[in-house]
Amino acid sequence: MNLRKHELIGLEVSIVSATDPSLVGVRGHVVDETRNLLVVESAGREKKVPKEGSRFRFEVQGGVELDGTEILFRPEDRVKKGR
């Protein structure tokens, strides 16, 4: 599955690596996305995770890992590119 062209909101995600060590291991659902951030709801709290400098594992079709720079676009622009 090509997540670069897919809507990310609602997907389960875990942070594999990040420039901020406190974010590594955070697991939850994507509740919002901007050009530079994913907002992940984890344990009832929202964590803002910068895309740049982070690596994500999305739990779809057995798991897909993406580097944050691969999805470093506004969501609407990224999804349009898939057409």
Buried (B, 14 or more C-beta within 10 A) or exposed (E): EEBBEBBBEEBBBBBBBBEEEEBBEBEBBBBBBEEBBBBBEBEEEEBEBBBEBBBBBBEBEEEBEBBBEBBEBEBEEBBEEEE
